Amino acid sequence: MKNDIVRCECVDMAIDGSGIAKCGDLVVFVKEMIKGEIADVRITKEKKSYSYGIIEKLIFPSPERVASDCPIAYKCGGCDFRHISYDCQLQLKKEILANILKPFKVMDIVPDEVHYYYRNKVQIPYREGKMGFYRKYSNDIVEFDDCLIESETANRIIEDLKELLKGFTQAKKIRHILIKQSHDLKEVMLGFIACEKIDLTDIVDTLIEKHPSISSVILNINNKETNVILGDEEILLYGKPYIMDEFHGIKVRISLKSFYQVNYRQMLKLYELIRELSECGEGSRVLDLYCGIGTISLFMAETAKQVTGVEIVKEAVANAKENAKMNRIDNVDFILADASKGMDTYLKDKDIVIVDPPRKGLSAELIDSLISHEIGRIVYVSCNPQTLARDLKLFENAYHIGKIHPVDMFPYTIHCECVVRLDKK
Ligand SMILES: C[S@@+](CC[C@H](N)C(=O)[O-])C[C@H]1O[C@@H](n2cnc3c(N)ncnc32)[C@H](O)[C@@H]1O
């Protein structure tokens, strides 16, 4: 019953990072409990066949339990594993992935040796004078001084911005702040997302003087009441409408609306892995679906005969085209299209297809097209193991599914990037 206290042993980890604890036949999902731990657990919610609970008293703590180094851990919705040593996080994530992706074989996770201040993009809601992250499963804003997974530069800009916005009369028109930062070229883009045009001159002048790495400031207008953060209209307030980064000797432009992998160190490893698994050779004709600003296409173009990238965001396609031109890579082309449908024309003459979809995974139509065009090799890059598992099952009759290679793109969270190669039977 609710509020009962039961002594449980945590026997497994759930996909949301909570522990799955057992007391006889009772199954309890317990926040922040680690596999192997024994605790007295207070039941907070009862369902038909399981309950939810919180740790009342730890009886046998895991040797991998560590004191959280973040003052807002578990208040904000960011990190799931601040109470677990990094090595153990990797082990537990691998087990969670293996459970979701059964019967496919999951390899050890490629670690991020640094695993602090790794995010190069931060999106912060601003409401009623408060700037911070959403509390988990809520719209409450939790303020912070130093987020341990965002970049240190972003932390300092946010600190200054909080002060500057205190005296700003139009502040309530701001909905979000977006900061992007390039790794190699150390450029920062600052985006203000507001419900209408506002005059940010003084704030921008102060910020660019204090933070010379800011090379782009954009006001984005979004007056729609949806959960899409960015609106259509963009006004350049300072510098260029993009920032520049460089990876593996390739220079890239990144616009406000364009996707860029959030963890640069891990992006390098991910791309090496994709290229290695694809066995892309001099004669290979490659289709890179969901290509963003063309990073994978440009990297593959070094070894391929021809690469075509497909992407739905027009700003990203424009970046991809400019990136090819800037790097004098001429065996690539980029197409603005919805990769979930009508890909038959592009699949016709391809030997290798890379797919890197958003969390919802691939459409049944695209999977059918890939199968019916008898594409020899597919490399599937996924940020959501549940949709990956669903999709791999649809490929299974026609393709040998290789080992799953996880890359820890998002340390301290339950999320993980996975790469898998599929070979036509
Ligand atoms: C996970 S990102 C991968 C981007 C790129 N491969 C990279 O490594 O940077 C997914 C990309 O798919 C794009 N996208 C989302 N839905 C799409 C669709 N239906 N068709 C084409 N691209 C889509 C997004 O805009 C985003 O750029």
The ligand as a Tripos MOL2 file, in Angstrom:
@<TRIPOS>MOLECULE
LIG
   27    29     1     0     0
SMALL
NO_CHARGES

@<TRIPOS>ATOM
      1 C1         20.1960   12.5570  -35.3260 C.3       1 LIG1
      2 S1         20.3250   13.8690  -36.4860 S.3       1 LIG1
      3 C2         21.6650   13.2920  -37.4720 C.3       1 LIG1
      4 C3         22.3390   14.3220  -38.3010 C.3       1 LIG1
      5 C4         23.6730   13.9290  -38.9310 C.3       1 LIG1
      6 N1         23.6830   12.5940  -39.4450 N.3       1 LIG1
      7 C5         24.8330   14.1670  -37.9800 C.2       1 LIG1
      8 O1         25.5490   13.2170  -37.6280 O.co2     1 LIG1
      9 O2         25.0340   15.3350  -37.5770 O.co2     1 LIG1
     10 C6         18.8930   13.6070  -37.4430 C.3       1 LIG1
     11 C7         18.7240   14.5720  -38.5910 C.3       1 LIG1
     12 O3         17.5560   14.1660  -39.3310 O.3       1 LIG1
     13 C8         16.8530   15.3120  -39.7350 C.3       1 LIG1
     14 N2         15.4840   14.8520  -40.0090 N.ar      1 LIG1
     15 C9         14.4560   14.6720  -39.1500 C.ar      1 LIG1
     16 N3         13.3930   14.1480  -39.7830 N.ar      1 LIG1
     17 C10        13.7480   13.9960  -41.0840 C.ar      1 LIG1
     18 C11        13.0860   13.4800  -42.2300 C.ar      1 LIG1
     19 N4         11.8310   13.0420  -42.1610 N.pl3     1 LIG1
     20 N5         13.7490   13.4640  -43.4040 N.ar      1 LIG1
     21 C12        15.0220   13.9150  -43.4900 C.ar      1 LIG1
     22 N6         15.7080   14.4140  -42.4270 N.ar      1 LIG1
     23 C13        15.0860   14.4430  -41.2430 C.ar      1 LIG1
     24 C14        17.0290   16.2850  -38.5960 C.3       1 LIG1
     25 O4         16.7960   17.6060  -39.0270 O.3       1 LIG1
     26 C15        18.4920   16.0110  -38.2030 C.3       1 LIG1
     27 O5         19.3520   16.8310  -38.9420 O.3       1 LIG1
@<TRIPOS>BOND
     1     1     2 1
     2     2     3 1
     3     2    10 1
     4     3     4 1
     5     4     5 1
     6     5     6 1
     7     5     7 1
     8     7     8 2
     9     7     9 1
    10    10    11 1
    11    11    12 1
    12    11    26 1
    13    12    13 1
    14    13    14 1
    15    13    24 1
    16    14    15 ar
    17    14    23 ar
    18    15    16 ar
    19    16    17 ar
    20    17    18 ar
    21    17    23 ar
    22    18    19 1
    23    18    20 ar
    24    20    21 ar
    25    21    22 ar
    26    22    23 ar
    27    24    25 1
    28    24    26 1
    29    26    27 1
@<TRIPOS>SUBSTRUCTURE
     1 LIG1         1 GROUP 0 **** ****
